[in-house]
């Protein structure tokens, strides 16, 4: 069963297969390959980009999405996530897309469910489809990842994007550094933190992160203006970036805080390209999860079965 739960569980061959398939979808190949397959989207947290990106991907593949309204479902009556999924599975759902506030909500579920689960984000833990679309965006810019310097900036501690991206980028050979307020450092990565002014000069790809206020136990110590001046990508800092460097952000962007308003859509920015790539990556992930992988085997790529 091809669940996509975290980037750690994907082999490099799996990753390359998904990236290649996403490029094929972007070129207009193979739409409507899953006519009439039902898929259930369960979002236990607010989401705009990820939710609609999945829905767009599902429609382009010809699938029939069921958007489960969590607030009006039996979850509100105390039904477990497992029982909800099993019920939908018996109704005929052939895959699940799930976002959930708990870290690793999928532990213990994946072994019991007989259709693929695609993790659309779990707490502060994993966001594999965001990592894959970020990889695709970087790959469209640079020929190889080996030796590339990627600096991730901001609310590292509460970011599932930072965690997933750091793991996979290092696996693919990139050098990953971090920057931002010390209160949001991650202990295991402390030696890889650098000041913001050094970060903008070192990065080939500068990944700015949203401040995750909803996951903080107390208010941020800095004002928005102070944060922008100390840790944000200001107009002055952007001028110190390498000529080929790109700016990324998983969005939604807090303009004028994490990044200067003028830089969100500047020449270096790939922020909206990331959003566009998200649809093709999610199409590719669904293709990977729902097929027997025979196509990849035929092309000499080894796909690991789970």
HELIX and SHEET records of a PDB file:
HELIX    1   1 UNK A    7  UNK A    9  5                                   3    
HELIX    2   2 UNK A   12  UNK A   26  1                                  15    
HELIX    3   3 UNK A   49  UNK A   60  1                                  12    
HELIX    4   4 UNK A   70  UNK A   72  5                                   3    
HELIX    5   5 UNK A   74  UNK A   77  5                                   4    
HELIX    6   6 UNK A   81  UNK A   91  1                                  11    
HELIX    7   7 UNK A  128  UNK A  139  1                                  12    
HELIX    8   8 UNK A  160  UNK A  171  1                                  12    
HELIX    9   9 UNK A  182  UNK A  184  5                                   3    
HELIX   10  10 UNK A  187  UNK A  192  5                                   6    
HELIX   11  11 UNK A  196  UNK A  202  1                                   7    
HELIX   12  12 UNK A  213  UNK A  215  5                                   3    
HELIX   13  13 UNK A  224  UNK A  231  1                                   8    
HELIX   14  14 UNK A  235  UNK A  238  1                                   4    
HELIX   15  15 UNK A  261  UNK A  263  5                                   3    
HELIX   16  16 UNK A  271  UNK A  290  1                                  20    
HELIX   17  17 UNK A  294  UNK A  298  1                                   5    
SHEET    1   A 4 UNK A  64  UNK A  68  0                                        
SHEET    2   A 4 UNK A  38  UNK A  43  1                                        
SHEET    3   A 4 UNK A  95  UNK A 100  1                                        
SHEET    4   A 4 UNK A 116  UNK A 122  1                                        
SHEET    1   B 4 UNK A 175  UNK A 179  0                                        
SHEET    2   B 4 UNK A 149  UNK A 153  1                                        
SHEET    3   B 4 UNK A 205  UNK A 208  1                                        
SHEET    4   B 4 UNK A 246  UNK A 249  1                                        
END                                                                             
